[in-house]
């Protein structure tokens, strides 16, 4: 039986410092029947120029005129994967480094969605992702075995949630449940997608003998950055309402955000401004991309 064709979608925005290492690790894979679909979201660094280092015909570059965000960038790549006749699409972060056998191991026979273990880059098998679940009572998803060393741990075969950091999806899944919701821009788009997949009867197969390495938060900024504070808070409320999770997670989120704002003001940080703006934008239906530079001026 021939190896199925895989479309590997990598979305990039100003990732000059790490994107090529990711691409090079994929090109070095022992599995050869793939096409890399590099979707550049209007980078202003030398990301696009650095792609000239590669002459491999399996690399296709799509240049967007602006930063469309992760969700829309992935959708553009998924559409291209389908146009190329790929049976599978692999969504892969540009700040990852993969192992030579990862594609072969992800192609578990008959599975619709598979993922590897994800280790912190340059760590001694410290897990960033080793299984995942939904915490619907609070309105978010959770990485299991987070921060643990991968020694003697027990892993289930199937899980409810996995991030699109590295996620292999048979293309008929998109035809069944739809694409990424572009209103998120970034953050929670994968949680929303996986919840819809779960409700349609799909689970994630964790390939316990497969792992990649992740330079965590390189592509979207560190946890606690104004980018993550704004989008995580805004999108969490949208996610709860859209997916009809009920009143309790909404109440919990409002109360916990209230105390976050108080703590930020007490510590004299600017985090409260981004939380407040996130809630205002959610309540007024302002989704997609946000110009964060206006927030400091607004609350001056």
VEXVOFI-124237 format. One record per residue (C-alpha): residue number from 1; residue in one letter; x, y, z. Coordinates in Angstrom, 1 decimal, decimal comma. Example, Ala and Ser with C-alpha at 12.3 -4.5 7.8 and 13.67 -1.06 7.14 Angstrom:
BEGIN
nr:1&rest:a&east:12,3&north:-4,5&up:7,8
nr:2&rest:s&east:13,7&north:-1,1&up:7,1
//
This chain:
BEGIN
nr:1&rest:x&east:0,0&north:0,0&up:0,0
nr:2&rest:x&east:1,4&north:3,4&up:-1,0
nr:3&rest:x&east:2,2&north:6,0&up:1,7
nr:4&rest:x&east:-0,6&north:8,5&up:1,9
nr:5&rest:x&east:0,2&north:12,1&up:0,9
nr:6&rest:x&east:0,4&north:14,5&up:3,9
nr:7&rest:x&east:0,0&north:18,3&up:3,6
nr:8&rest:x&east:2,1&north:19,9&up:6,4
nr:9&rest:x&east:0,8&north:23,3&up:7,2
nr:10&rest:x&east:3,2&north:25,7&up:9,0
nr:11&rest:x&east:1,9&north:29,3&up:9,7
nr:12&rest:x&east:4,6&north:31,9&up:10,2
nr:13&rest:x&east:4,6&north:35,5&up:11,4
nr:14&rest:x&east:8,1&north:37,0&up:12,0
nr:15&rest:x&east:9,6&north:33,6&up:12,8
nr:16&rest:x&east:12,9&north:34,1&up:11,1
nr:17&rest:x&east:14,8&north:32,9&up:14,1
nr:18&rest:x&east:13,3&north:29,4&up:14,2
nr:19&rest:x&east:11,2&north:28,6&up:11,2
nr:20&rest:x&east:14,0&north:27,2&up:9,1
nr:21&rest:x&east:15,0&north:24,8&up:11,8
nr:22&rest:x&east:11,5&north:23,5&up:11,8
nr:23&rest:x&east:11,3&north:23,1&up:8,0
nr:24&rest:x&east:14,7&north:21,5&up:7,9
nr:25&rest:x&east:13,7&north:18,9&up:10,5
nr:26&rest:x&east:10,6&north:18,0&up:8,5
nr:27&rest:x&east:12,6&north:17,7&up:5,2
nr:28&rest:x&east:15,0&north:15,3&up:7,0
nr:29&rest:x&east:12,1&north:13,0&up:7,8
nr:30&rest:x&east:12,3&north:9,3&up:6,9
nr:31&rest:x&east:8,8&north:9,6&up:5,5
nr:32&rest:x&east:9,0&north:11,3&up:2,1
nr:33&rest:x&east:5,4&north:11,6&up:0,7
nr:34&rest:x&east:4,5&north:15,0&up:2,0
nr:35&rest:x&east:4,2&north:18,6&up:0,9
nr:36&rest:x&east:5,1&north:21,5&up:3,3
nr:37&rest:x&east:2,7&north:24,4&up:2,9
nr:38&rest:x&east:4,3&north:27,5&up:4,5
nr:39&rest:x&east:1,7&north:30,2&up:5,1
nr:40&rest:x&east:3,4&north:33,5&up:5,8
nr:41&rest:x&east:1,2&north:36,0&up:7,5
nr:42&rest:x&east:2,7&north:39,2&up:6,2
nr:43&rest:x&east:6,0&north:38,9&up:8,1
nr:44&rest:x&east:8,0&north:42,1&up:8,4
nr:45&rest:x&east:11,3&north:40,4&up:9,3
nr:46&rest:x&east:13,4&north:38,4&up:6,8
nr:47&rest:x&east:11,4&north:35,2&up:7,2
nr:48&rest:x&east:10,4&north:35,0&up:3,5
nr:49&rest:x&east:13,9&north:35,8&up:2,3
nr:50&rest:x&east:15,3&north:33,0&up:4,5
nr:51&rest:x&east:13,1&north:30,5&up:2,8
nr:52&rest:x&east:15,5&north:30,8&up:-0,2
nr:53&rest:x&east:17,8&north:28,5&up:1,7
nr:54&rest:x&east:15,5&north:25,6&up:0,5
nr:55&rest:x&east:15,3&north:24,3&up:-3,0
nr:56&rest:x&east:13,1&north:21,3&up:-2,2
nr:57&rest:x&east:10,1&north:20,9&up:-4,6
nr:58&rest:x&east:8,0&north:19,7&up:-1,6
nr:59&rest:x&east:7,9&north:23,2&up:-0,2
nr:60&rest:x&east:5,1&north:25,5&up:-1,2
nr:61&rest:x&east:5,0&north:29,1&up:0,1
nr:62&rest:x&east:1,8&north:31,1&up:0,4
nr:63&rest:x&east:2,3&north:34,8&up:1,0
nr:64&rest:x&east:-0,5&north:36,7&up:2,8
nr:65&rest:x&east:-0,5&north:40,5&up:2,6
nr:66&rest:x&east:-1,2&north:40,8&up:6,3
nr:67&rest:x&east:-1,3&north:38,9&up:9,6
nr:68&rest:x&east:-4,5&north:36,9&up:9,4
nr:69&rest:x&east:-3,8&north:35,0&up:12,6
nr:70&rest:x&east:-3,2&north:31,3&up:13,3
nr:71&rest:x&east:-6,8&north:30,2&up:12,7
nr:72&rest:x&east:-7,2&north:31,7&up:9,2
nr:73&rest:x&east:-3,6&north:30,9&up:8,3
nr:74&rest:x&east:-4,3&north:27,3&up:9,1
nr:75&rest:x&east:-7,5&north:27,3&up:7,1
nr:76&rest:x&east:-5,6&north:28,7&up:4,1
nr:77&rest:x&east:-3,1&north:25,9&up:4,4
nr:78&rest:x&east:-5,8&north:23,2&up:4,9
nr:79&rest:x&east:-7,5&north:24,3&up:1,7
nr:80&rest:x&east:-4,2&north:24,1&up:-0,2
nr:81&rest:x&east:-3,6&north:20,6&up:1,3
nr:82&rest:x&east:-7,0&north:19,5&up:-0,1
nr:83&rest:x&east:-6,2&north:21,1&up:-3,5
nr:84&rest:x&east:-3,0&north:19,1&up:-3,6
nr:85&rest:x&east:-4,9&north:15,9&up:-3,1
nr:86&rest:x&east:-3,5&north:15,2&up:0,3
nr:87&rest:x&east:-5,3&north:12,5&up:2,4
nr:88&rest:x&east:-4,1&north:14,1&up:5,7
nr:89&rest:x&east:-3,2&north:17,5&up:6,9
nr:90&rest:x&east:-0,6&north:18,0&up:9,7
nr:91&rest:x&east:-0,9&north:21,3&up:11,5
nr:92&rest:x&east:2,5&north:22,2&up:12,9
nr:93&rest:x&east:3,9&north:25,1&up:14,8
nr:94&rest:x&east:6,8&north:27,0&up:13,3
nr:95&rest:x&east:8,7&north:26,8&up:16,6
nr:96&rest:x&east:8,9&north:23,0&up:16,7
nr:97&rest:x&east:11,6&north:20,6&up:15,8
nr:98&rest:x&east:10,5&north:17,1&up:14,8
nr:99&rest:x&east:12,1&north:13,7&up:14,8
nr:100&rest:x&east:13,0&north:11,7&up:11,7
nr:101&rest:x&east:10,3&north:9,0&up:12,3
nr:102&rest:x&east:7,5&north:11,2&up:13,6
nr:103&rest:x&east:5,3&north:11,1&up:10,4
nr:104&rest:x&east:5,5&north:7,4&up:10,1
nr:105&rest:x&east:4,5&north:6,9&up:13,7
nr:106&rest:x&east:1,7&north:9,4&up:13,5
nr:107&rest:x&east:0,1&north:7,4&up:10,7
nr:108&rest:x&east:-1,5&north:4,9&up:13,0
nr:109&rest:x&east:-3,7&north:2,7&up:10,8
nr:110&rest:x&east:-7,3&north:3,8&up:10,6
nr:111&rest:x&east:-7,0&north:6,8&up:13,0
nr:112&rest:x&east:-8,7&north:10,1&up:12,1
nr:113&rest:x&east:-6,7&north:12,4&up:14,5
nr:114&rest:x&east:-3,3&north:11,7&up:16,0
nr:115&rest:x&east:-0,7&north:13,6&up:17,9
nr:116&rest:x&east:2,7&north:13,0&up:19,4
nr:117&rest:x&east:4,1&north:13,7&up:22,9
nr:118&rest:x&east:5,5&north:17,2&up:22,9
nr:119&rest:x&east:8,6&north:17,9&up:24,9
nr:120&rest:x&east:10,1&north:21,3&up:25,8
nr:121&rest:x&east:12,9&north:22,1&up:23,4
nr:122&rest:x&east:16,4&north:21,4&up:24,7
nr:123&rest:x&east:14,9&north:19,5&up:27,7
nr:124&rest:x&east:15,5&north:16,0&up:29,0
nr:125&rest:x&east:12,1&north:14,7&up:28,0
nr:126&rest:x&east:10,1&north:17,3&up:30,0
nr:127&rest:x&east:6,5&north:17,2&up:28,7
nr:128&rest:x&east:4,7&north:20,2&up:27,5
nr:129&rest:x&east:1,9&north:17,9&up:26,2
nr:130&rest:x&east:1,2&north:14,3&up:27,2
nr:131&rest:x&east:-2,5&north:14,0&up:26,8
nr:132&rest:x&east:-5,3&north:16,6&up:27,2
nr:133&rest:x&east:-8,8&north:17,1&up:28,4
nr:134&rest:x&east:-11,6&north:19,7&up:28,6
nr:135&rest:x&east:-12,4&north:21,4&up:31,8
nr:136&rest:x&east:-15,8&north:22,5&up:30,7
nr:137&rest:x&east:-16,9&north:23,6&up:34,2
nr:138&rest:x&east:-14,3&north:26,4&up:33,9
nr:139&rest:x&east:-14,3&north:26,9&up:30,1
nr:140&rest:x&east:-10,8&north:25,8&up:29,0
nr:141&rest:x&east:-8,7&north:22,8&up:28,0
nr:142&rest:x&east:-5,8&north:21,3&up:30,0
nr:143&rest:x&east:-2,5&north:19,6&up:29,1
nr:144&rest:x&east:-2,0&north:16,5&up:31,1
nr:145&rest:x&east:1,4&north:15,5&up:32,5
nr:146&rest:x&east:2,5&north:19,1&up:32,0
nr:147&rest:x&east:6,0&north:19,8&up:33,2
nr:148&rest:x&east:6,6&north:16,1&up:34,1
nr:149&rest:x&east:9,6&north:14,1&up:33,0
nr:150&rest:x&east:8,6&north:11,3&up:30,7
nr:151&rest:x&east:9,8&north:8,4&up:32,9
nr:152&rest:x&east:7,4&north:5,8&up:34,1
nr:153&rest:x&east:4,3&north:7,8&up:33,3
nr:154&rest:x&east:1,1&north:6,1&up:32,2
nr:155&rest:x&east:-0,6&north:7,3&up:29,1
nr:156&rest:x&east:-4,1&north:6,5&up:27,7
nr:157&rest:x&east:-4,5&north:5,6&up:24,1
nr:158&rest:x&east:-7,2&north:8,2&up:23,4
nr:159&rest:x&east:-7,7&north:11,8&up:24,7
nr:160&rest:x&east:-10,3&north:14,4&up:24,2
nr:161&rest:x&east:-8,0&north:17,3&up:23,5
nr:162&rest:x&east:-4,7&north:18,0&up:21,7
nr:163&rest:x&east:-3,3&north:21,4&up:20,5
nr:164&rest:x&east:-2,6&north:22,2&up:16,9
nr:165&rest:x&east:1,0&north:22,6&up:17,8
nr:166&rest:x&east:1,4&north:19,2&up:16,1
nr:167&rest:x&east:-1,9&north:17,5&up:15,0
nr:168&rest:x&east:-2,4&north:15,1&up:12,2
nr:169&rest:x&east:-5,9&north:15,1&up:10,8
nr:170&rest:x&east:-7,5&north:13,1&up:8,0
nr:171&rest:x&east:-8,9&north:15,7&up:5,6
nr:172&rest:x&east:-12,4&north:14,2&up:5,7
nr:173&rest:x&east:-12,7&north:15,4&up:9,3
nr:174&rest:x&east:-12,7&north:19,0&up:8,0
nr:175&rest:x&east:-15,4&north:18,1&up:5,6
nr:176&rest:x&east:-17,4&north:16,7&up:8,5
nr:177&rest:x&east:-17,1&north:19,3&up:11,2
nr:178&rest:x&east:-15,7&north:22,4&up:9,4
nr:179&rest:x&east:-12,5&north:24,3&up:9,6
nr:180&rest:x&east:-10,9&north:26,5&up:12,3
nr:181&rest:x&east:-13,1&north:29,4&up:13,5
nr:182&rest:x&east:-11,3&north:32,5&up:12,3
nr:183&rest:x&east:-13,0&north:34,8&up:14,8
nr:184&rest:x&east:-10,5&north:33,6&up:17,5
nr:185&rest:x&east:-7,5&north:34,9&up:15,5
nr:186&rest:x&east:-5,2&north:33,0&up:17,9
nr:187&rest:x&east:-5,7&north:31,0&up:21,1
nr:188&rest:x&east:-8,7&north:28,8&up:21,7
nr:189&rest:x&east:-9,1&north:28,0&up:18,0
nr:190&rest:x&east:-7,7&north:24,6&up:18,6
nr:191&rest:x&east:-9,8&north:24,0&up:21,8
nr:192&rest:x&east:-12,9&north:25,0&up:19,8
nr:193&rest:x&east:-12,0&north:22,7&up:16,9
nr:194&rest:x&east:-11,3&north:19,7&up:19,2
nr:195&rest:x&east:-14,5&north:20,2&up:21,1
nr:196&rest:x&east:-16,5&north:20,1&up:17,9
nr:197&rest:x&east:-14,5&north:17,0&up:16,9
nr:198&rest:x&east:-15,4&north:15,3&up:20,2
nr:199&rest:x&east:-19,0&north:16,1&up:19,8
nr:200&rest:x&east:-18,9&north:14,5&up:16,3
nr:201&rest:x&east:-17,4&north:11,3&up:17,8
nr:202&rest:x&east:-13,7&north:11,9&up:17,1
nr:203&rest:x&east:-11,0&north:11,3&up:19,7
nr:204&rest:x&east:-7,3&north:12,0&up:19,6
nr:205&rest:x&east:-4,9&north:9,0&up:19,4
nr:206&rest:x&east:-1,8&north:9,8&up:21,3
nr:207&rest:x&east:1,2&north:8,0&up:19,7
nr:208&rest:x&east:3,2&north:7,2&up:22,8
nr:209&rest:x&east:6,3&north:6,2&up:20,9
nr:210&rest:x&east:6,4&north:9,5&up:19,0
nr:211&rest:x&east:7,7&north:12,9&up:20,2
nr:212&rest:x&east:8,6&north:16,3&up:18,9
nr:213&rest:x&east:10,2&north:19,3&up:20,6
nr:214&rest:x&east:8,6&north:22,7&up:21,1
nr:215&rest:x&east:10,2&north:26,1&up:21,7
nr:216&rest:x&east:7,2&north:27,1&up:23,8
nr:217&rest:x&east:5,7&north:30,6&up:23,2
nr:218&rest:x&east:8,3&north:31,6&up:20,6
nr:219&rest:x&east:5,7&north:32,2&up:17,9
nr:220&rest:x&east:3,0&north:33,9&up:20,0
nr:221&rest:x&east:4,9&north:35,5&up:22,9
nr:222&rest:x&east:5,4&north:34,3&up:26,4
nr:223&rest:x&east:2,6&north:33,5&up:28,8
nr:224&rest:x&east:1,5&north:36,8&up:30,4
nr:225&rest:x&east:2,4&north:39,0&up:27,4
nr:226&rest:x&east:-0,2&north:41,5&up:26,4
nr:227&rest:x&east:-0,9&north:39,4&up:23,3
nr:228&rest:x&east:-1,8&north:36,3&up:25,3
nr:229&rest:x&east:-3,6&north:38,2&up:28,1
nr:230&rest:x&east:-5,9&north:39,9&up:25,6
nr:231&rest:x&east:-6,7&north:37,0&up:23,3
nr:232&rest:x&east:-6,9&north:34,3&up:25,9
nr:233&rest:x&east:-9,4&north:36,3&up:28,0
nr:234&rest:x&east:-11,6&north:37,5&up:25,1
nr:235&rest:x&east:-11,7&north:34,1&up:23,3
nr:236&rest:x&east:-12,5&north:32,2&up:26,5
nr:237&rest:x&east:-15,8&north:34,0&up:26,9
nr:238&rest:x&east:-16,6&north:33,6&up:23,2
nr:239&rest:x&east:-15,7&north:29,9&up:23,4
nr:240&rest:x&east:-18,0&north:29,3&up:26,4
nr:241&rest:x&east:-21,0&north:31,1&up:24,7
nr:242&rest:x&east:-20,5&north:29,6&up:21,3
nr:243&rest:x&east:-20,3&north:26,1&up:22,5
nr:244&rest:x&east:-23,1&north:26,4&up:25,0
nr:245&rest:x&east:-21,1&north:25,3&up:28,0
nr:246&rest:x&east:-23,6&north:26,8&up:30,4
nr:247&rest:x&east:-23,8&north:29,6&up:33,0
nr:248&rest:x&east:-21,4&north:28,1&up:35,6
nr:249&rest:x&east:-18,2&north:28,5&up:33,5
nr:250&rest:x&east:-19,3&north:32,0&up:32,5
nr:251&rest:x&east:-19,8&north:33,0&up:36,1
nr:252&rest:x&east:-16,5&north:31,4&up:37,1
nr:253&rest:x&east:-14,7&north:33,3&up:34,3
nr:254&rest:x&east:-16,1&north:36,6&up:35,2
nr:255&rest:x&east:-15,3&north:36,2&up:38,9
nr:256&rest:x&east:-11,8&north:35,0&up:38,2
nr:257&rest:x&east:-11,2&north:37,9&up:35,8
nr:258&rest:x&east:-12,4&north:40,3&up:38,4
nr:259&rest:x&east:-9,8&north:39,1&up:40,9
nr:260&rest:x&east:-7,1&north:39,1&up:38,1
nr:261&rest:x&east:-7,9&north:42,8&up:37,5
nr:262&rest:x&east:-7,7&north:43,6&up:41,2
nr:263&rest:x&east:-4,4&north:41,8&up:41,5
nr:264&rest:x&east:-3,0&north:43,6&up:38,5
nr:265&rest:x&east:-4,0&north:47,0&up:39,8
nr:266&rest:x&east:-2,6&north:46,2&up:43,2
nr:267&rest:x&east:0,7&north:45,2&up:41,6
nr:268&rest:x&east:0,6&north:48,2&up:39,3
nr:269&rest:x&east:0,9&north:46,2&up:36,2
nr:270&rest:x&east:-1,0&north:46,9&up:32,9
nr:271&rest:x&east:-2,6&north:43,4&up:32,7
nr:272&rest:x&east:-5,9&north:44,7&up:33,9
nr:273&rest:x&east:-6,3&north:47,0&up:30,9
nr:274&rest:x&east:-6,0&north:44,1&up:28,5
nr:275&rest:x&east:-8,4&north:41,9&up:30,5
nr:276&rest:x&east:-11,0&north:44,7&up:30,6
nr:277&rest:x&east:-10,7&north:45,4&up:26,9
nr:278&rest:x&east:-11,0&north:41,7&up:26,2
nr:279&rest:x&east:-14,2&north:41,5&up:28,1
nr:280&rest:x&east:-15,6&north:44,7&up:26,4
nr:281&rest:x&east:-14,7&north:43,4&up:23,0
nr:282&rest:x&east:-16,3&north:40,0&up:23,7
nr:283&rest:x&east:-19,5&north:41,6&up:24,9
nr:284&rest:x&east:-19,7&north:43,9&up:21,8
nr:285&rest:x&east:-18,9&north:41,1&up:19,4
nr:286&rest:x&east:-15,6&north:42,5&up:18,3
nr:287&rest:x&east:-13,6&north:39,4&up:17,4
nr:288&rest:x&east:-10,9&north:38,6&up:14,8
nr:289&rest:x&east:-7,7&north:40,7&up:15,0
nr:290&rest:x&east:-7,2&north:43,5&up:17,5
nr:291&rest:x&east:-4,8&north:46,4&up:17,4
nr:292&rest:x&east:-3,3&north:46,2&up:20,9
nr:293&rest:x&east:-1,4&north:49,4&up:20,6
nr:294&rest:x&east:-4,6&north:51,4&up:21,2
nr:295&rest:x&east:-5,3&north:49,9&up:24,6
nr:296&rest:x&east:-2,6&north:51,7&up:26,6
nr:297&rest:x&east:-3,7&north:55,0&up:25,0
nr:298&rest:x&east:-7,4&north:54,2&up:25,8
nr:299&rest:x&east:-6,8&north:53,6&up:29,5
nr:300&rest:x&east:-4,1&north:56,2&up:30,0
//
